[in-house]
Amino acid sequence: MIEFSDEHEAFRAVVRDFAQRELAPHVERWEAAAELPLEAVAKMAELGVFAIVFPEEWGGSGGDFTSLCIAIEEIGRVSQSLGITLSAAVGLGANPIHSFGTPDQQAEWLPDLVAGRRLGAFGLTEPDAGSDAGGTRTRARYDTASDEWVLDGSKAFITNSGTAITSVVAVTALTAPGEISSFIVPAGTPGMTIEPPYRKLGWHASDTHGITLADCRVPAGNMLGAQGSGLRNFLAILDDGRIAISALAVGCAQACLDLAVDYAKERQAFGGPIGRFQGLAFQLADLAVAVENSRNLTYGAARLKDRGKPFRQAAAMAKLYSTETAVTATRVATQVFGGMGFMEESPVARFYRDAKILEIGEGTSEIQRLVIARGLGLPVG
């Protein structure tokens, strides 16, 4: 069982209190509106959760990755939509610029992203590529006359890409056959069109759009990282993101376990609480074990990262196990609630809709199994 430091436990208490007090009363209204509530983002920014892992140089707190995962888990227990907003803003929006940007790029973009005044997005997935990140078709042509890169292509399922406070989208593109580079595209750049928001099964209060790039020009200085390093760099970013998504899944699973246990104690049927029936009690017991295992895997991977040790295998294991546990937790909780679990007024219905994407985003369960198998030395393709 993972034991947290006193500082981590104190931080968890602060974020949990914030989530219950400032977010929970409004979540259903925000979900019904089906758009990212910028008022919630502003409150989260004031709390400082966007700044946790970044150095003080850019307005960050200089904290560890474990603390970020705690924040994502606790916010995810209340709202998966806001949990993924935080995870994507830090891991996919700001982190690529922090990790691979030049000093000038960092100075231009990081202060607002770290403060949560602005959001960044990460354009890797394409409509015809999906899990095949190396199948990028978006192209970048260098225009020597203007010293610009000209981008043409499309990206799909991009979180935080179309909000009123989105400042930048980093995208991958082919700069030569088989050579993928990445570029910083400021919001509002001519030629970059943010498509209408998706109608999603879940995560209704998060922002997700497709992006079209047509003769979209950015200065040569907007290349992010060395030419040809785009895919390698972005895949490294995804290793971090898998732990973060695992933390989000732990929040979902824990919320469903708590809701189901409380309901099983209160709901009366056949002369007593339904929790006395072994058919139900044993399912919740098994779920409690799975949630604990998910938390151990998640924070074990986070600690490896914090200590500078290899964590790719641990991240893949955590994401695989935790996300599948979250899907199971929502199914069990909905069954415990019975007919009420099918009603939108019940939080478990929302969690049920939200959970499935956890097995898909930032690498499907199949991709995690592929990563784990390769880590075992198996010659899988």
C-alpha positions as CSV (number, residue, x, y, z in Angstrom):
1,M,0.0,0.0,0.0
2,I,1.3,3.4,-1.0
3,E,2.0,5.7,1.9
4,F,1.9,9.4,1.2
5,S,4.0,12.1,3.0
6,D,2.4,14.4,5.5
7,E,2.7,17.2,2.9
8,H,1.0,15.1,0.2
9,E,-1.8,14.2,2.6
10,A,-2.3,17.9,3.5
11,F,-2.3,18.9,-0.1
12,R,-4.9,16.2,-0.9
13,A,-7.1,17.6,1.9
14,V,-6.9,21.1,0.4
15,V,-7.8,19.9,-3.1
16,R,-10.6,17.7,-1.8
17,D,-12.1,20.5,0.2
18,F,-11.8,22.8,-2.9
19,A,-13.5,20.3,-5.2
20,Q,-16.4,19.7,-2.8
21,R,-16.9,23.3,-2.0
22,E,-16.2,25.1,-5.3
23,L,-16.9,22.5,-8.0
24,A,-19.3,19.8,-6.8
25,P,-22.4,22.1,-6.4
26,H,-22.1,23.2,-10.1
27,V,-21.0,20.1,-11.9
28,E,-24.4,19.0,-13.2
29,R,-25.2,22.5,-14.5
30,W,-21.8,22.7,-16.3
31,E,-22.4,19.2,-17.8
32,A,-25.8,20.2,-19.0
33,A,-24.4,23.3,-20.7
34,A,-21.9,21.0,-22.6
35,E,-19.0,23.4,-22.6
36,L,-16.0,24.0,-20.5
37,P,-16.9,26.3,-17.5
38,L,-14.2,29.0,-17.6
39,E,-15.3,30.1,-14.1
40,A,-14.2,26.7,-12.8
41,V,-10.9,27.0,-14.7
42,A,-10.3,30.4,-13.1
43,K,-11.0,28.9,-9.6
44,M,-8.6,26.0,-10.3
45,A,-6.0,28.5,-11.5
46,E,-6.4,30.5,-8.3
47,L,-5.8,27.3,-6.3
48,G,-2.6,26.8,-8.2
49,V,-3.1,23.4,-9.6
50,F,-1.9,24.3,-13.1
51,A,1.4,25.4,-11.6
52,I,2.3,22.4,-9.5
53,V,5.1,20.8,-11.5
54,F,6.7,23.8,-13.1
55,P,9.7,25.7,-11.7
56,E,9.3,29.0,-10.0
57,E,11.1,30.7,-12.9
58,W,7.8,30.4,-14.8
59,G,5.5,31.0,-11.9
60,G,5.3,27.4,-10.9
61,S,5.3,25.8,-7.5
62,G,8.3,23.5,-8.1
63,G,6.3,20.6,-6.8
64,D,6.4,16.9,-7.8
65,F,4.4,14.9,-10.2
66,T,2.8,12.9,-7.4
67,S,1.2,16.2,-6.2
68,L,-0.2,16.8,-9.7
69,C,-1.7,13.3,-9.8
70,I,-3.3,13.9,-6.4
71,A,-4.9,17.0,-7.7
72,I,-6.2,15.2,-10.8
73,E,-7.5,12.4,-8.8
74,E,-9.4,14.6,-6.3
75,I,-10.9,16.9,-9.0
76,G,-11.7,13.8,-11.0
77,R,-13.7,12.4,-8.1
78,V,-16.1,15.3,-8.5
79,S,-15.8,16.0,-12.3
80,Q,-14.0,13.9,-14.8
81,S,-14.4,16.8,-17.3
82,L,-12.5,19.2,-15.1
83,G,-10.0,16.5,-14.2
84,I,-9.1,15.9,-17.9
85,T,-9.0,19.7,-18.4
86,L,-6.3,20.0,-15.8
87,S,-4.4,16.9,-17.0
88,A,-4.4,18.0,-20.6
89,A,-3.6,21.7,-19.8
90,V,-0.5,20.7,-17.8
91,G,0.7,17.5,-19.5
92,L,-0.2,18.3,-23.2
93,G,-0.5,22.1,-23.3
94,A,2.4,23.4,-21.2
95,N,4.7,20.5,-20.7
96,P,5.8,20.2,-24.4
97,I,6.9,23.8,-24.4
98,H,8.6,23.4,-21.0
99,S,10.4,20.2,-22.0
100,F,11.4,21.0,-25.6
101,G,10.9,24.7,-26.2
102,T,13.6,27.3,-26.6
103,P,14.1,29.9,-23.9
104,D,12.3,32.5,-26.1
105,Q,9.3,30.1,-26.6
106,Q,9.2,29.3,-22.9
107,A,9.3,33.0,-22.0
108,E,6.5,33.8,-24.4
109,W,4.0,31.0,-23.6
110,L,4.7,29.4,-20.2
111,P,3.9,32.2,-17.7
112,D,0.2,32.3,-18.8
113,L,-0.1,28.5,-19.2
114,V,1.5,27.8,-15.8
115,A,-0.8,30.4,-14.2
116,G,-3.9,28.9,-15.8
117,R,-4.7,32.2,-17.4
118,R,-4.4,30.4,-20.7
119,L,-4.8,26.9,-21.9
120,G,-2.6,25.0,-24.4
121,A,-3.4,22.0,-26.6
122,F,-1.6,19.1,-28.2
123,G,-2.3,18.1,-31.8
124,L,-1.0,14.6,-32.4
125,T,-4.0,12.4,-33.2
126,E,-5.2,12.5,-36.8
127,P,-8.5,11.2,-38.3
128,D,-6.8,8.5,-40.3
129,A,-4.1,7.6,-37.9
130,G,-5.5,7.2,-34.3
131,S,-3.2,4.9,-32.3
132,D,-0.7,4.9,-35.1
133,A,1.0,8.2,-34.1
134,G,3.7,7.6,-36.7
135,G,1.0,7.6,-39.4
136,T,1.0,11.4,-39.5
137,R,-0.2,12.9,-42.8
138,T,-0.2,16.6,-41.8
139,R,2.6,18.2,-43.8
140,A,4.9,21.2,-43.2
141,R,6.6,22.9,-46.1
142,Y,9.4,25.4,-45.6
143,D,8.9,28.6,-47.5
144,T,12.4,30.1,-47.9
145,A,11.1,33.4,-49.1
146,S,9.2,34.2,-46.0
147,D,11.2,32.0,-43.5
148,E,8.0,30.2,-42.5
149,W,6.6,26.7,-42.2
150,V,3.4,26.1,-44.1
151,L,1.1,23.5,-42.4
152,D,-1.6,21.5,-44.2
153,G,-3.6,18.7,-42.6
154,S,-6.0,17.9,-39.8
155,K,-6.0,16.8,-36.2
156,A,-8.7,15.0,-34.2
157,F,-10.0,14.9,-30.6
158,I,-7.9,17.8,-29.4
159,T,-8.6,18.7,-25.7
160,N,-8.6,22.5,-24.7
161,S,-8.2,23.5,-28.4
162,G,-11.2,25.8,-28.8
163,T,-11.8,27.7,-25.6
164,A,-11.8,31.5,-25.3
165,I,-8.6,31.3,-23.3
166,T,-6.7,28.8,-25.5
167,S,-3.5,30.5,-26.5
168,V,-1.5,27.9,-28.4
169,V,-1.7,24.5,-30.1
170,A,1.4,22.3,-30.6
171,V,1.0,20.1,-33.7
172,T,3.1,17.4,-35.4
173,A,3.7,17.4,-39.1
174,L,5.9,15.7,-41.7
175,T,8.8,17.9,-42.7
176,A,10.3,15.2,-44.9
177,P,9.3,11.6,-45.8
178,G,9.4,9.7,-42.5
179,E,10.5,12.8,-40.6
180,I,8.0,14.2,-38.1
181,S,8.6,17.6,-36.4
182,S,6.4,19.7,-34.1
183,F,5.3,23.3,-34.3
184,I,3.8,25.9,-32.0
185,V,0.7,27.4,-33.6
186,P,-0.8,30.4,-31.8
187,A,-4.5,30.5,-31.4
188,G,-6.1,32.6,-34.1
189,T,-3.4,31.9,-36.7
190,P,-4.8,32.3,-40.2
191,G,-5.3,28.9,-41.8
192,M,-5.9,27.1,-38.5
193,T,-9.6,26.3,-38.2
194,I,-11.1,25.0,-35.0
195,E,-13.9,22.7,-36.0
196,P,-17.2,22.7,-34.1
197,P,-17.1,20.8,-30.7
198,Y,-17.7,17.1,-30.8
199,R,-20.9,15.7,-29.4
200,K,-19.3,13.3,-26.9
201,L,-20.6,10.3,-25.0
202,G,-19.0,11.7,-21.8
203,W,-16.8,14.5,-20.6
204,H,-19.5,16.9,-21.6
205,A,-18.0,19.9,-19.8
206,S,-14.6,19.5,-21.3
207,D,-13.5,21.2,-24.6
208,T,-12.7,18.9,-27.5
209,H,-12.5,19.8,-31.2
210,G,-11.0,18.8,-34.5
211,I,-8.5,21.1,-36.1
212,T,-8.0,21.8,-39.8
213,L,-4.7,23.4,-41.1
214,A,-4.8,24.9,-44.6
215,D,-1.9,27.0,-45.8
216,C,-1.3,27.8,-42.1
217,R,1.9,29.7,-41.8
218,V,4.1,29.9,-38.7
219,P,7.5,31.5,-38.3
220,A,10.5,29.2,-38.6
221,G,11.2,30.0,-35.0
222,N,8.0,28.2,-34.0
223,M,9.4,24.8,-34.5
224,L,9.2,23.0,-31.2
225,G,12.3,21.0,-30.5
226,A,14.8,19.8,-33.2
227,Q,13.6,19.1,-36.7
228,G,12.6,15.4,-36.9
229,S,12.2,15.0,-33.1
230,G,8.5,15.7,-33.0
231,L,7.2,12.1,-32.7
232,R,9.8,11.0,-30.3
233,N,9.3,14.0,-28.1
234,F,5.5,13.8,-28.1
235,L,5.6,10.1,-27.3
236,A,7.7,10.9,-24.3
237,I,5.1,13.4,-23.2
238,L,2.4,10.7,-23.5
239,D,4.3,8.5,-20.9
240,D,3.7,11.3,-18.4
241,G,0.1,11.6,-19.5
242,R,-0.6,7.9,-19.0
243,I,0.1,8.3,-15.3
244,A,-2.1,11.4,-15.2
245,I,-5.0,9.6,-16.9
246,S,-4.5,6.7,-14.5
247,A,-4.9,9.2,-11.6
248,L,-8.1,10.5,-13.3
249,A,-9.4,6.9,-13.5
250,V,-8.6,6.3,-9.8
251,G,-10.7,9.4,-9.0
252,C,-13.6,8.0,-11.1
253,A,-13.4,4.5,-9.5
254,Q,-13.1,5.8,-6.0
255,A,-16.1,8.1,-6.5
256,C,-18.2,5.2,-7.8
257,L,-17.1,2.9,-4.9
258,D,-18.0,5.5,-2.3
259,L,-21.4,6.2,-3.9
260,A,-22.2,2.6,-4.2
261,V,-21.2,1.7,-0.6
262,D,-23.2,4.6,0.8
263,Y,-26.3,3.6,-1.3
264,A,-25.9,-0.1,-0.3
265,K,-26.1,0.9,3.3
266,E,-29.1,3.2,2.9
267,R,-31.3,1.5,0.3
268,Q,-33.8,-0.7,2.0
269,A,-35.2,-3.8,0.3
270,F,-36.6,-7.1,1.5
271,G,-36.6,-5.9,5.1
272,G,-33.1,-4.4,5.3
273,P,-30.2,-2.6,3.6
274,I,-29.3,-4.1,0.3
275,G,-25.6,-4.2,1.3
276,R,-26.3,-7.2,3.5
277,F,-26.6,-9.4,0.4
278,Q,-23.4,-11.2,-0.5
279,G,-24.1,-10.9,-4.2
280,L,-23.7,-7.2,-3.9
281,A,-21.3,-7.0,-0.9
282,F,-18.7,-9.2,-2.6
283,Q,-18.8,-7.1,-5.8
284,L,-18.0,-4.0,-3.7
285,A,-15.3,-5.8,-1.8
286,D,-13.7,-6.8,-5.1
287,L,-14.0,-3.3,-6.3
288,A,-12.3,-1.9,-3.2
289,V,-9.4,-4.2,-3.9
290,A,-9.2,-3.1,-7.5
291,V,-9.3,0.6,-6.5
292,E,-6.5,0.1,-4.0
293,N,-4.4,-1.7,-6.6
294,S,-5.1,1.1,-9.1
295,R,-3.9,3.7,-6.7
296,N,-0.8,1.7,-5.8
297,L,0.1,1.3,-9.5
298,T,-0.6,5.0,-10.3
299,Y,1.4,6.5,-7.5
300,G,4.1,3.9,-7.8
301,A,4.6,5.1,-11.4
302,A,4.5,8.7,-10.3
303,R,7.2,8.1,-7.7
304,L,9.5,6.5,-10.3
305,K,9.1,9.6,-12.4
306,D,9.7,11.9,-9.5
307,R,12.9,10.0,-8.7
308,G,14.2,10.2,-12.2
309,K,13.9,6.4,-12.8
310,P,12.5,4.7,-15.9
311,F,8.8,4.6,-15.7
312,R,7.4,3.8,-19.1
313,Q,6.4,0.2,-18.2
314,A,5.0,1.3,-14.9
315,A,3.0,4.0,-16.6
316,A,1.5,1.6,-19.1
317,M,0.6,-0.9,-16.4
318,A,-1.0,1.8,-14.3
319,K,-3.1,3.2,-17.1
320,L,-4.2,-0.2,-18.3
321,Y,-5.3,-1.5,-14.9
322,S,-6.8,1.8,-13.5
323,T,-8.8,2.7,-16.6
324,E,-10.3,-0.8,-16.9
325,T,-11.0,-0.7,-13.1
326,A,-12.8,2.6,-13.6
327,V,-15.1,1.2,-16.3
328,T,-15.9,-1.8,-14.1
329,A,-16.5,0.5,-11.1
330,T,-19.1,2.5,-13.1
331,R,-20.9,-0.6,-14.2
332,V,-21.0,-2.0,-10.6
333,A,-22.1,1.3,-9.2
334,T,-24.9,1.6,-11.7
335,Q,-26.1,-1.9,-11.0
336,V,-26.1,-1.2,-7.2
337,F,-28.2,1.9,-7.8
338,G,-30.6,0.0,-10.0
339,G,-33.1,2.1,-11.8
340,M,-31.8,5.2,-10.1
341,G,-28.4,4.6,-11.6
342,F,-30.0,5.0,-15.1
343,M,-31.3,8.5,-14.2
344,E,-29.2,11.5,-15.1
345,E,-29.8,12.9,-11.6
346,S,-27.5,10.2,-10.3
347,P,-23.8,11.0,-10.5
348,V,-23.1,7.3,-11.3
349,A,-24.8,7.8,-14.7
350,R,-22.4,10.6,-15.5
351,F,-19.4,8.6,-14.4
352,Y,-20.6,5.6,-16.5
353,R,-20.6,7.8,-19.6
354,D,-17.3,9.4,-18.7
355,A,-15.3,6.3,-18.0
356,K,-15.1,4.6,-21.4
357,I,-12.8,7.2,-22.9
358,L,-10.3,6.5,-20.2
359,E,-9.5,3.2,-21.9
360,I,-9.0,5.0,-25.2
361,G,-7.4,8.5,-24.7
362,E,-3.6,8.8,-24.5
363,G,-3.1,5.3,-25.7
364,T,-5.8,2.6,-25.8
365,S,-5.7,-0.5,-23.6
366,E,-4.4,-2.4,-26.5
367,I,-1.5,0.0,-26.9
368,Q,-0.7,-0.3,-23.2
369,R,-0.6,-4.1,-23.6
370,L,1.7,-3.7,-26.5
371,V,4.0,-1.4,-24.5
372,I,4.0,-3.9,-21.6
373,A,4.7,-6.9,-23.9
374,R,7.6,-5.1,-25.5
375,G,8.9,-4.3,-22.0
376,L,8.9,-8.0,-21.3
377,G,11.1,-8.5,-24.3
378,L,8.4,-10.1,-26.5
379,P,8.9,-9.6,-30.3
380,V,5.4,-8.1,-30.8
381,G,4.7,-5.8,-33.8
